[in-house]
Amino acid sequence: MNIDLSKSYVIGLIAFLWALTLGLSLQLIFLPYVFPDLHAGDGLLKGADWVWFNQIAVESAHKINETGWDKWELRLFGQAPAGIAAAIYALTGVSKPFMYLPLNAILFGIAVAELHRLISYIAKENKYTWVGVLPLLLFPSSLMIYGQLHKDIFSIVGVFLIFNTLLLAGDQKGWKVYLSFFLRTISGLFLIWIVRPYFMEVVSIAWMAGVSILVLWILWRRPTRYKRLLIIVTGMFFIHQWGVSLSSGQDYYAPPPKANHINSNSINSNSINSNSINSNSINSNSIVLLEELLVTYPARFDRVRQNFINGYPNAGSMIDTNVRFYSVLDVLNYIPRAIQIGYLAPFPDMWIAQGVNPGSGIMRKISGIEMLVAYAAFIAGFIGLIIKYNNENIIIIAAVLLTGAVILLVQSIAIPNVGTLYRMRLAPWHVTIGLSLYFAFKAFILHRIKK
């Protein structure tokens, strides 16, 4: 099916202008003059990592101007936004965070356009699919993503690009689909690699889970297309594996280096059942490899959770801090709770709780409003999907939702900090709420408008 992409481009342009305008307003007007108690200086909100990002970016830009570009690093202290900001500051001669905003706005515009394209492809129309991008465009939490020095905007765009490669496997015709597939995959993984190399493995596993549904469906319903599908899936599989190999040396969701009070023992992967992970015991025996896999992944999840708990002991949004993972059974038993947290947190009791950092109390109340919209959209969207049931749509929707669910599940198991999870889950979560809102609109509102 050929889809008119012009609307996605227009909506992306609107999102770019929206993000640039609101971002500049936040940094130059609202924080300095309307909410001065929350202002950390230079248009940044108090109590978040972006204040530190800006400090080291300014220092790096000064060194670049004095001694040259050999002092530049992409990831200053492991943080790509700081390195990118330093390059922008050095090139422009203006060491202010608002110089970073055009880049954020461009990425946000691409993210909104990709989400609109995704929903349009699933719905097989784009007249009303703008409804599905409204939460991403209008939620105040998005303002924190594009209005400050933030790494999540890169990974968000990357995940949306990967999501769209799933849909292109459905019915697009012509050889240009191969180029689109590979460009989107490489671009998506590259954007993720810039800020979170460790996240590439999670996205690749999620993509393979989602594409498996499409492969089985196409082989069953449209066997004549198996050759093209085989080329696409094989090519993308190797691209994803290349991406995973690049991320193999990165730890998962480790706190930034400034958290120097992290217990070093909790970062050591051998600290949990190390005898069973001894590399000398690994051989070609499949039983031994399976045993290693069953031990290693619970250990990694547990290590990451402990990194967060020990690295941010005063964080006010920690949840389930007593949960430990010593076996696969422990992880499996936690999955229902992880799904609940991934889709529905922060919970109502968190909306009114007093925050620890400056501004966190306001953000908690704002998140409560956003979650109320999400709860209503999830329920109405599920009912609307049943009303507008279509066999072909269900398969594509299942592939997309499974991909998002795998990402959300891994994040919810690994991250015990709801505040961190709230922004890191943004891409798959907004795919879910966007589809829900669209199907709710189509089932319950559209016919009233037409009348």
Contacts in CASP RR format, 6 or more apart in sequence:
PFRMAT RR
TARGET T0000
AUTHOR 0000-0000-0000
METHOD contacts of the structure
MODEL  1
MNIDLSKSYVIGLIAFLWALTLGLSLQLIFLPYVFPDLHAGDGLLKGADW
VWFNQIAVESAHKINETGWDKWELRLFGQAPAGIAAAIYALTGVSKPFMY
LPLNAILFGIAVAELHRLISYIAKENKYTWVGVLPLLLFPSSLMIYGQLH
KDIFSIVGVFLIFNTLLLAGDQKGWKVYLSFFLRTISGLFLIWIVRPYFM
EVVSIAWMAGVSILVLWILWRRPTRYKRLLIIVTGMFFIHQWGVSLSSGQ
DYYAPPPKANHINSNSINSNSINSNSINSNSINSNSIVLLEELLVTYPAR
FDRVRQNFINGYPNAGSMIDTNVRFYSVLDVLNYIPRAIQIGYLAPFPDM
WIAQGVNPGSGIMRKISGIEMLVAYAAFIAGFIGLIIKYNNENIIIIAAV
LLTGAVILLVQSIAIPNVGTLYRMRLAPWHVTIGLSLYFAFKAFILHRIK
K
1 121 0 8 1.000
1 124 0 8 1.000
1 171 0 8 1.000
1 172 0 8 1.000
2 173 0 8 1.000
3 117 0 8 1.000
3 120 0 8 1.000
3 121 0 8 1.000
3 126 0 8 1.000
4 126 0 8 1.000
5 117 0 8 1.000
7 116 0 8 1.000
7 120 0 8 1.000
7 126 0 8 1.000
7 130 0 8 1.000
8 113 0 8 1.000
8 114 0 8 1.000
8 116 0 8 1.000
8 117 0 8 1.000
8 120 0 8 1.000
8 126 0 8 1.000
9 113 0 8 1.000
11 112 0 8 1.000
11 113 0 8 1.000
11 116 0 8 1.000
11 130 0 8 1.000
11 133 0 8 1.000
12 109 0 8 1.000
12 110 0 8 1.000
12 112 0 8 1.000
12 113 0 8 1.000
12 116 0 8 1.000
13 109 0 8 1.000
14 112 0 8 1.000
15 108 0 8 1.000
15 109 0 8 1.000
15 111 0 8 1.000
15 112 0 8 1.000
15 113 0 8 1.000
15 133 0 8 1.000
15 137 0 8 1.000
16 105 0 8 1.000
16 106 0 8 1.000
16 108 0 8 1.000
16 109 0 8 1.000
17 105 0 8 1.000
18 137 0 8 1.000
19 101 0 8 1.000
19 104 0 8 1.000
19 105 0 8 1.000
19 108 0 8 1.000
19 109 0 8 1.000
19 146 0 8 1.000
19 147 0 8 1.000
20 101 0 8 1.000
20 102 0 8 1.000
20 105 0 8 1.000
22 143 0 8 1.000
22 146 0 8 1.000
22 147 0 8 1.000
23 98 0 8 1.000
23 101 0 8 1.000
23 104 0 8 1.000
23 105 0 8 1.000
23 143 0 8 1.000
23 146 0 8 1.000
23 147 0 8 1.000
24 98 0 8 1.000
24 101 0 8 1.000
26 43 0 8 1.000
26 143 0 8 1.000
26 147 0 8 1.000
26 148 0 8 1.000
27 42 0 8 1.000
27 43 0 8 1.000
27 44 0 8 1.000
27 97 0 8 1.000
27 98 0 8 1.000
27 101 0 8 1.000
27 147 0 8 1.000
28 43 0 8 1.000
28 98 0 8 1.000
31 38 0 8 1.000
31 39 0 8 1.000
31 41 0 8 1.000
31 43 0 8 1.000
31 44 0 8 1.000
31 45 0 8 1.000
32 39 0 8 1.000
32 41 0 8 1.000
32 43 0 8 1.000
37 358 0 8 1.000
38 45 0 8 1.000
38 46 0 8 1.000
38 358 0 8 1.000
38 359 0 8 1.000
38 362 0 8 1.000
39 45 0 8 1.000
39 46 0 8 1.000
40 46 0 8 1.000
40 47 0 8 1.000
40 51 0 8 1.000
42 54 0 8 1.000
42 96 0 8 1.000
42 97 0 8 1.000
43 97 0 8 1.000
43 98 0 8 1.000
44 50 0 8 1.000
44 51 0 8 1.000
44 54 0 8 1.000
44 97 0 8 1.000
44 148 0 8 1.000
44 149 0 8 1.000
45 144 0 8 1.000
45 148 0 8 1.000
45 358 0 8 1.000
45 359 0 8 1.000
46 357 0 8 1.000
46 358 0 8 1.000
46 359 0 8 1.000
47 357 0 8 1.000
47 358 0 8 1.000
47 359 0 8 1.000
48 148 0 8 1.000
48 357 0 8 1.000
49 79 0 8 1.000
49 256 0 8 1.000
50 81 0 8 1.000
50 97 0 8 1.000
50 148 0 8 1.000
50 149 0 8 1.000
50 150 0 8 1.000
52 79 0 8 1.000
52 82 0 8 1.000
52 256 0 8 1.000
52 258 0 8 1.000
53 79 0 8 1.000
53 81 0 8 1.000
53 82 0 8 1.000
53 85 0 8 1.000
53 149 0 8 1.000
54 82 0 8 1.000
54 85 0 8 1.000
54 97 0 8 1.000
54 149 0 8 1.000
56 76 0 8 1.000
56 77 0 8 1.000
56 79 0 8 1.000
56 82 0 8 1.000
56 86 0 8 1.000
57 76 0 8 1.000
57 81 0 8 1.000
57 82 0 8 1.000
57 83 0 8 1.000
57 85 0 8 1.000
57 86 0 8 1.000
57 89 0 8 1.000
57 95 0 8 1.000
57 149 0 8 1.000
58 86 0 8 1.000
58 89 0 8 1.000
58 95 0 8 1.000
60 71 0 8 1.000
60 72 0 8 1.000
60 73 0 8 1.000
60 76 0 8 1.000
60 82 0 8 1.000
60 83 0 8 1.000
60 86 0 8 1.000
60 89 0 8 1.000
60 90 0 8 1.000
61 85 0 8 1.000
61 86 0 8 1.000
61 87 0 8 1.000
61 89 0 8 1.000
61 90 0 8 1.000
61 93 0 8 1.000
61 95 0 8 1.000
62 95 0 8 1.000
63 71 0 8 1.000
64 71 0 8 1.000
64 72 0 8 1.000
64 86 0 8 1.000
64 87 0 8 1.000
64 90 0 8 1.000
65 90 0 8 1.000
65 93 0 8 1.000
69 90 0 8 1.000
72 83 0 8 1.000
72 86 0 8 1.000
72 87 0 8 1.000
72 90 0 8 1.000
73 83 0 8 1.000
74 80 0 8 1.000
74 83 0 8 1.000
74 84 0 8 1.000
74 194 0 8 1.000
75 82 0 8 1.000
75 83 0 8 1.000
76 82 0 8 1.000
76 83 0 8 1.000
76 86 0 8 1.000
77 256 0 8 1.000
77 257 0 8 1.000
77 258 0 8 1.000
78 256 0 8 1.000
78 257 0 8 1.000
79 151 0 8 1.000
79 256 0 8 1.000
80 151 0 8 1.000
80 154 0 8 1.000
80 194 0 8 1.000
80 195 0 8 1.000
81 100 0 8 1.000
81 149 0 8 1.000
81 150 0 8 1.000
81 151 0 8 1.000
81 195 0 8 1.000
82 149 0 8 1.000
84 100 0 8 1.000
84 103 0 8 1.000
84 194 0 8 1.000
85 97 0 8 1.000
85 99 0 8 1.000
85 100 0 8 1.000
85 149 0 8 1.000
88 99 0 8 1.000
88 100 0 8 1.000
88 103 0 8 1.000
89 95 0 8 1.000
89 96 0 8 1.000
89 99 0 8 1.000
92 99 0 8 1.000
97 148 0 8 1.000
97 149 0 8 1.000
100 149 0 8 1.000
101 146 0 8 1.000
101 147 0 8 1.000
104 145 0 8 1.000
104 146 0 8 1.000
104 147 0 8 1.000
104 150 0 8 1.000
104 153 0 8 1.000
105 146 0 8 1.000
107 146 0 8 1.000
107 153 0 8 1.000
107 154 0 8 1.000
107 156 0 8 1.000
107 157 0 8 1.000
107 191 0 8 1.000
108 142 0 8 1.000
108 145 0 8 1.000
108 146 0 8 1.000
108 153 0 8 1.000
110 157 0 8 1.000
110 160 0 8 1.000
111 136 0 8 1.000
111 153 0 8 1.000
111 156 0 8 1.000
111 157 0 8 1.000
111 160 0 8 1.000
111 427 0 8 1.000
112 133 0 8 1.000
112 136 0 8 1.000
112 137 0 8 1.000
114 157 0 8 1.000
114 160 0 8 1.000
114 161 0 8 1.000
114 163 0 8 1.000
114 164 0 8 1.000
115 132 0 8 1.000
115 133 0 8 1.000
115 136 0 8 1.000
115 160 0 8 1.000
115 430 0 8 1.000
115 431 0 8 1.000
115 434 0 8 1.000
116 126 0 8 1.000
116 129 0 8 1.000
116 130 0 8 1.000
116 132 0 8 1.000
116 133 0 8 1.000
117 164 0 8 1.000
118 160 0 8 1.000
118 163 0 8 1.000
118 164 0 8 1.000
118 167 0 8 1.000
118 400 0 8 1.000
118 431 0 8 1.000
119 129 0 8 1.000
119 132 0 8 1.000
119 133 0 8 1.000
119 434 0 8 1.000
119 435 0 8 1.000
119 438 0 8 1.000
120 126 0 8 1.000
120 129 0 8 1.000
121 164 0 8 1.000
121 167 0 8 1.000
121 396 0 8 1.000
122 167 0 8 1.000
122 393 0 8 1.000
122 396 0 8 1.000
122 397 0 8 1.000
122 400 0 8 1.000
122 435 0 8 1.000
123 129 0 8 1.000
123 393 0 8 1.000
123 438 0 8 1.000
123 442 0 8 1.000
124 393 0 8 1.000
128 438 0 8 1.000
128 441 0 8 1.000
128 442 0 8 1.000
128 446 0 8 1.000
129 438 0 8 1.000
131 434 0 8 1.000
131 437 0 8 1.000
131 438 0 8 1.000
131 441 0 8 1.000
132 433 0 8 1.000
132 434 0 8 1.000
132 435 0 8 1.000
132 437 0 8 1.000
132 438 0 8 1.000
132 441 0 8 1.000
133 434 0 8 1.000
134 434 0 8 1.000
134 437 0 8 1.000
135 370 0 8 1.000
135 373 0 8 1.000
135 374 0 8 1.000
135 377 0 8 1.000
135 430 0 8 1.000
135 433 0 8 1.000
135 434 0 8 1.000
135 437 0 8 1.000
136 142 0 8 1.000
136 426 0 8 1.000
136 430 0 8 1.000
136 434 0 8 1.000
139 370 0 8 1.000
140 366 0 8 1.000
140 370 0 8 1.000
141 363 0 8 1.000
141 366 0 8 1.000
141 367 0 8 1.000
141 370 0 8 1.000
141 422 0 8 1.000
141 423 0 8 1.000
141 426 0 8 1.000
142 426 0 8 1.000
144 150 0 8 1.000
144 363 0 8 1.000
144 423 0 8 1.000
145 152 0 8 1.000
145 153 0 8 1.000
145 156 0 8 1.000
145 423 0 8 1.000
145 426 0 8 1.000
146 153 0 8 1.000
150 423 0 8 1.000
151 195 0 8 1.000
151 196 0 8 1.000
152 195 0 8 1.000
152 423 0 8 1.000
152 424 0 8 1.000
152 426 0 8 1.000
154 191 0 8 1.000
154 192 0 8 1.000
154 194 0 8 1.000
154 195 0 8 1.000
155 191 0 8 1.000
155 192 0 8 1.000
155 195 0 8 1.000
155 196 0 8 1.000
155 199 0 8 1.000
155 424 0 8 1.000
155 427 0 8 1.000
156 426 0 8 1.000
156 427 0 8 1.000
157 188 0 8 1.000
157 191 0 8 1.000
158 187 0 8 1.000
158 188 0 8 1.000
158 189 0 8 1.000
158 191 0 8 1.000
158 192 0 8 1.000
158 203 0 8 1.000
158 427 0 8 1.000
159 188 0 8 1.000
159 192 0 8 1.000
159 203 0 8 1.000
159 407 0 8 1.000
159 427 0 8 1.000
159 428 0 8 1.000
160 427 0 8 1.000
160 431 0 8 1.000
161 184 0 8 1.000
161 185 0 8 1.000
161 187 0 8 1.000
161 188 0 8 1.000
161 191 0 8 1.000
162 184 0 8 1.000
162 185 0 8 1.000
162 188 0 8 1.000
162 189 0 8 1.000
162 203 0 8 1.000
162 207 0 8 1.000
162 403 0 8 1.000
163 400 0 8 1.000
163 403 0 8 1.000
163 404 0 8 1.000
163 427 0 8 1.000
163 431 0 8 1.000
164 184 0 8 1.000
165 180 0 8 1.000
165 181 0 8 1.000
165 184 0 8 1.000
165 185 0 8 1.000
165 207 0 8 1.000
165 236 0 8 1.000
166 207 0 8 1.000
166 210 0 8 1.000
166 211 0 8 1.000
166 214 0 8 1.000
166 399 0 8 1.000
166 400 0 8 1.000
166 403 0 8 1.000
167 396 0 8 1.000
167 400 0 8 1.000
168 177 0 8 1.000
168 180 0 8 1.000
168 181 0 8 1.000
168 184 0 8 1.000
168 232 0 8 1.000
169 181 0 8 1.000
169 211 0 8 1.000
169 214 0 8 1.000
169 215 0 8 1.000
169 218 0 8 1.000
169 229 0 8 1.000
169 232 0 8 1.000
169 233 0 8 1.000
170 214 0 8 1.000
170 218 0 8 1.000
170 396 0 8 1.000
172 180 0 8 1.000
177 228 0 8 1.000
177 232 0 8 1.000
178 231 0 8 1.000
178 232 0 8 1.000
181 232 0 8 1.000
181 236 0 8 1.000
182 235 0 8 1.000
182 236 0 8 1.000
182 239 0 8 1.000
185 236 0 8 1.000
185 239 0 8 1.000
185 240 0 8 1.000
186 239 0 8 1.000
189 200 0 8 1.000
189 203 0 8 1.000
189 204 0 8 1.000
189 239 0 8 1.000
189 240 0 8 1.000
189 243 0 8 1.000
192 199 0 8 1.000
192 200 0 8 1.000
192 203 0 8 1.000
193 200 0 8 1.000
193 243 0 8 1.000
193 246 0 8 1.000
193 247 0 8 1.000
197 246 0 8 1.000
197 247 0 8 1.000
197 249 0 8 1.000
197 250 0 8 1.000
198 247 0 8 1.000
198 249 0 8 1.000
198 250 0 8 1.000
198 251 0 8 1.000
198 252 0 8 1.000
198 253 0 8 1.000
199 247 0 8 1.000
200 243 0 8 1.000
200 244 0 8 1.000
200 246 0 8 1.000
200 247 0 8 1.000
201 244 0 8 1.000
201 247 0 8 1.000
201 248 0 8 1.000
202 406 0 8 1.000
202 407 0 8 1.000
202 410 0 8 1.000
202 411 0 8 1.000
203 407 0 8 1.000
204 240 0 8 1.000
204 241 0 8 1.000
204 243 0 8 1.000
204 244 0 8 1.000
205 406 0 8 1.000
205 410 0 8 1.000
206 402 0 8 1.000
206 403 0 8 1.000
206 404 0 8 1.000
206 406 0 8 1.000
206 407 0 8 1.000
206 410 0 8 1.000
207 236 0 8 1.000
207 240 0 8 1.000
207 403 0 8 1.000
208 237 0 8 1.000
208 240 0 8 1.000
209 402 0 8 1.000
209 403 0 8 1.000
209 406 0 8 1.000
210 399 0 8 1.000
210 400 0 8 1.000
210 402 0 8 1.000
210 403 0 8 1.000
210 406 0 8 1.000
211 233 0 8 1.000
211 236 0 8 1.000
211 399 0 8 1.000
213 395 0 8 1.000
213 398 0 8 1.000
213 399 0 8 1.000
213 402 0 8 1.000
214 395 0 8 1.000
214 396 0 8 1.000
214 399 0 8 1.000
215 229 0 8 1.000
215 233 0 8 1.000
217 395 0 8 1.000
218 225 0 8 1.000
218 226 0 8 1.000
218 229 0 8 1.000
219 226 0 8 1.000
219 229 0 8 1.000
251 267 0 8 1.000
251 304 0 8 1.000
251 307 0 8 1.000
252 300 0 8 1.000
252 303 0 8 1.000
252 304 0 8 1.000
252 414 0 8 1.000
253 304 0 8 1.000
253 307 0 8 1.000
253 308 0 8 1.000
253 414 0 8 1.000
253 415 0 8 1.000
253 420 0 8 1.000
254 267 0 8 1.000
254 304 0 8 1.000
254 307 0 8 1.000
255 262 0 8 1.000
255 307 0 8 1.000
255 308 0 8 1.000
255 311 0 8 1.000
255 312 0 8 1.000
259 311 0 8 1.000
259 312 0 8 1.000
261 310 0 8 1.000
261 311 0 8 1.000
261 313 0 8 1.000
262 307 0 8 1.000
262 310 0 8 1.000
262 311 0 8 1.000
263 306 0 8 1.000
263 310 0 8 1.000
265 271 0 8 1.000
266 303 0 8 1.000
266 306 0 8 1.000
266 307 0 8 1.000
266 310 0 8 1.000
267 303 0 8 1.000
267 307 0 8 1.000
268 303 0 8 1.000
269 277 0 8 1.000
269 296 0 8 1.000
269 299 0 8 1.000
269 300 0 8 1.000
269 303 0 8 1.000
270 277 0 8 1.000
271 303 0 8 1.000
272 298 0 8 1.000
272 299 0 8 1.000
272 302 0 8 1.000
272 303 0 8 1.000
272 326 0 8 1.000
273 295 0 8 1.000
273 299 0 8 1.000
273 326 0 8 1.000
276 291 0 8 1.000
276 292 0 8 1.000
276 295 0 8 1.000
277 292 0 8 1.000
277 295 0 8 1.000
277 296 0 8 1.000
277 299 0 8 1.000
281 288 0 8 1.000
281 292 0 8 1.000
282 288 0 8 1.000
282 289 0 8 1.000
282 292 0 8 1.000
294 327 0 8 1.000
294 328 0 8 1.000
295 327 0 8 1.000
297 328 0 8 1.000
297 331 0 8 1.000
298 325 0 8 1.000
298 326 0 8 1.000
298 327 0 8 1.000
298 328 0 8 1.000
298 330 0 8 1.000
298 331 0 8 1.000
299 325 0 8 1.000
301 325 0 8 1.000
301 331 0 8 1.000
301 413 0 8 1.000
301 414 0 8 1.000
302 324 0 8 1.000
302 325 0 8 1.000
302 326 0 8 1.000
304 414 0 8 1.000
304 415 0 8 1.000
305 323 0 8 1.000
305 324 0 8 1.000
305 325 0 8 1.000
305 414 0 8 1.000
305 415 0 8 1.000
305 416 0 8 1.000
308 315 0 8 1.000
308 318 0 8 1.000
308 415 0 8 1.000
308 416 0 8 1.000
308 417 0 8 1.000
308 420 0 8 1.000
309 318 0 8 1.000
309 321 0 8 1.000
309 416 0 8 1.000
312 318 0 8 1.000
312 417 0 8 1.000
314 356 0 8 1.000
315 356 0 8 1.000
315 417 0 8 1.000
316 355 0 8 1.000
316 356 0 8 1.000
316 360 0 8 1.000
317 346 0 8 1.000
317 350 0 8 1.000
317 360 0 8 1.000
317 417 0 8 1.000
317 418 0 8 1.000
317 419 0 8 1.000
317 420 0 8 1.000
318 416 0 8 1.000
318 417 0 8 1.000
318 418 0 8 1.000
319 341 0 8 1.000
319 345 0 8 1.000
319 416 0 8 1.000
319 417 0 8 1.000
319 418 0 8 1.000
320 337 0 8 1.000
320 341 0 8 1.000
320 416 0 8 1.000
321 416 0 8 1.000
323 334 0 8 1.000
323 416 0 8 1.000
324 330 0 8 1.000
325 331 0 8 1.000
325 334 0 8 1.000
325 413 0 8 1.000
331 413 0 8 1.000
334 413 0 8 1.000
335 409 0 8 1.000
335 413 0 8 1.000
338 409 0 8 1.000
338 412 0 8 1.000
338 413 0 8 1.000
339 405 0 8 1.000
339 408 0 8 1.000
339 409 0 8 1.000
339 412 0 8 1.000
341 412 0 8 1.000
341 418 0 8 1.000
341 421 0 8 1.000
342 408 0 8 1.000
342 409 0 8 1.000
342 411 0 8 1.000
342 412 0 8 1.000
342 421 0 8 1.000
342 425 0 8 1.000
342 429 0 8 1.000
343 378 0 8 1.000
343 408 0 8 1.000
343 429 0 8 1.000
343 432 0 8 1.000
344 371 0 8 1.000
344 374 0 8 1.000
344 375 0 8 1.000
345 418 0 8 1.000
345 421 0 8 1.000
345 422 0 8 1.000
346 364 0 8 1.000
346 367 0 8 1.000
346 368 0 8 1.000
346 371 0 8 1.000
346 418 0 8 1.000
346 419 0 8 1.000
346 422 0 8 1.000
348 368 0 8 1.000
348 371 0 8 1.000
350 364 0 8 1.000
350 367 0 8 1.000
350 418 0 8 1.000
351 364 0 8 1.000
351 365 0 8 1.000
351 367 0 8 1.000
351 368 0 8 1.000
351 371 0 8 1.000
352 364 0 8 1.000
352 365 0 8 1.000
353 361 0 8 1.000
353 364 0 8 1.000
354 361 0 8 1.000
355 361 0 8 1.000
355 364 0 8 1.000
367 422 0 8 1.000
373 433 0 8 1.000
374 433 0 8 1.000
377 433 0 8 1.000
377 434 0 8 1.000
377 436 0 8 1.000
377 437 0 8 1.000
377 440 0 8 1.000
378 432 0 8 1.000
378 433 0 8 1.000
378 436 0 8 1.000
380 436 0 8 1.000
380 439 0 8 1.000
380 440 0 8 1.000
380 443 0 8 1.000
380 444 0 8 1.000
381 435 0 8 1.000
381 436 0 8 1.000
381 437 0 8 1.000
381 439 0 8 1.000
381 440 0 8 1.000
381 443 0 8 1.000
382 436 0 8 1.000
383 440 0 8 1.000
383 443 0 8 1.000
384 439 0 8 1.000
384 440 0 8 1.000
384 442 0 8 1.000
384 443 0 8 1.000
384 444 0 8 1.000
385 397 0 8 1.000
385 439 0 8 1.000
385 443 0 8 1.000
387 443 0 8 1.000
388 439 0 8 1.000
388 442 0 8 1.000
388 443 0 8 1.000
397 435 0 8 1.000
400 431 0 8 1.000
400 435 0 8 1.000
401 431 0 8 1.000
401 432 0 8 1.000
401 435 0 8 1.000
403 428 0 8 1.000
404 428 0 8 1.000
404 431 0 8 1.000
404 432 0 8 1.000
405 428 0 8 1.000
407 425 0 8 1.000
407 427 0 8 1.000
407 428 0 8 1.000
408 425 0 8 1.000
408 428 0 8 1.000
408 429 0 8 1.000
411 421 0 8 1.000
411 424 0 8 1.000
411 425 0 8 1.000
412 421 0 8 1.000
412 425 0 8 1.000
415 421 0 8 1.000
415 424 0 8 1.000
END
